[in-house]
């Protein structure tokens, strides 16, 4: 039994990669690992400015959310 060399979480019986990581490896073989790395950095990672924007957007969208529940002093939950 081997630990997956990419994710290091899953175990596999005969290969170096688990099923999910093998898919990632195959995509890398087709499109190139540099291209995949660039796409992941552009799409998945956020810089400080993007993080601030996302935080402000989440806060403002939750302020008007009708499912927000406010606790009263007597600990009963009521909808705002």
C-alpha positions in Angstrom: 0.0 0.0 0.0 1.4 3.4 -1.0 0.5 6.9 -0.1 -0.4 9.1 -3.1 2.6 11.2 -4.0 0.5 14.3 -5.0 -2.2 14.7 -2.3 -0.4 12.6 0.4 -3.8 11.8 1.9 -5.2 8.9 0.0 -3.6 5.4 -0.2 -3.3 3.3 -3.3 -2.5 -0.4 -3.8 -0.4 -0.4 -7.0 0.3 3.2 -8.3 1.8 6.4 -7.0 -1.4 8.4 -7.5 -4.9 8.0 -6.1 -7.8 8.2 -8.6 -8.4 11.9 -8.2 -4.7 12.8 -8.5 -4.3 10.6 -11.5 -6.9 12.7 -13.3 -5.0 15.8 -12.4 -1.8 14.2 -13.6 -3.4 13.2 -16.9 -4.7 16.8 -17.5 -1.1 18.0 -16.7 0.3 15.6 -19.3 -2.2 16.9 -21.9 -2.1 20.7 -21.3 1.2 21.1 -19.5 1.9 21.6 -15.8 2.9 25.3 -16.2 -0.5 26.1 -17.8 -2.3 24.3 -15.1 -0.3 26.0 -12.4 -1.1 29.4 -13.9 -4.8 28.6 -14.1 -4.9 27.5 -10.5 -3.1 30.6 -9.4 -5.4 32.9 -11.3 -8.6 31.2 -10.4 -8.1 29.6 -6.9 -5.7 31.9 -5.2 -6.6 35.5 -4.1 -4.4 38.4 -3.4 -5.1 40.9 -0.6 -7.3 43.1 -2.7 -9.4 40.2 -3.9 -9.7 38.9 -0.3 -10.9 42.3 0.9 -13.5 42.5 -1.9 -14.8 39.0 -1.2 -15.1 39.7 2.5 -17.0 43.0 2.0 -19.2 41.3 -0.6 -20.0 38.4 1.8 -20.7 40.8 4.7 -23.0 43.0 2.7 -24.9 40.1 1.2 -25.4 38.5 4.6 -26.7 41.8 6.1 -29.8 41.6 4.0 -30.3 37.9 4.3 -33.8 37.1 5.7 -32.6 33.8 7.1 -30.3 35.6 9.6 -31.4 34.7 13.1 -30.9 37.1 16.0 -30.9 36.0 19.6 -33.0 37.9 22.0 -31.9 38.4 25.6 -34.1 35.5 26.8 -32.2 33.2 24.3 -35.2 32.5 22.1 -34.4 32.6 18.5 -36.5 34.8 16.3 -36.2 35.8 12.7 -35.1 39.4 12.1 
